[in-house]
Amino acid sequence: MSEMRASHILVNTEPEAKDLAREIENGAKFADLAKEHSLCPSGQQGGDLGWFSPGMMVAEFDTACKALTEGQISEPIRTQFGYHLIQLTGRK
């Protein structure tokens, strides 16, 4: 695997991330929540970060992406930017 594609929602706190994860479990669309809540500019594209190679993202983010299967959403992941919910959308 040389590249991954992911979307994410970036928020300030773990409780915010957990609330959004519950909304997704209850049927909310990941992309809609990213547009509404994400602090990252990628939120306007539904959280899509495009394709990236291992090592291009901060270590915690990279590790979380490697552990996900396509379509799976992570637990809240803490980085220096805040808390992320990550959805792996592709591998190639």
HUNORRA-V94646 format. One record per residue. OMEGA is omega as a letter, one per 20 degrees, with the letter a starting at -180 (NA if undefined). Layout:
omega:OMEGA
omega:OMEGA
This chain:
omega:a
omega:r
omega:r
omega:r
omega:a
omega:r
omega:r
omega:r
omega:a
omega:r
omega:a
omega:a
omega:r
omega:r
omega:r
omega:a
omega:r
omega:r
omega:r
omega:r
omega:r
omega:r
omega:r
omega:r
omega:a
omega:r
omega:r
omega:r
omega:a
omega:a
omega:r
omega:r
omega:r
omega:a
omega:a
omega:a
omega:a
omega:r
omega:a
omega:r
omega:r
omega:r
omega:a
omega:r
omega:a
omega:r
omega:a
omega:r
omega:a
omega:a
omega:r
omega:r
omega:r
omega:r
omega:a
omega:r
omega:r
omega:a
omega:a
omega:r
omega:a
omega:a
omega:r
omega:a
omega:a
omega:a
omega:a
omega:r
omega:a
omega:a
omega:a
omega:r
omega:a
omega:r
omega:r
omega:a
omega:a
omega:r
omega:r
omega:a
omega:a
omega:a
omega:a
omega:q
omega:a
omega:r
omega:r
omega:a
omega:r
omega:r
omega:r
omega:NA
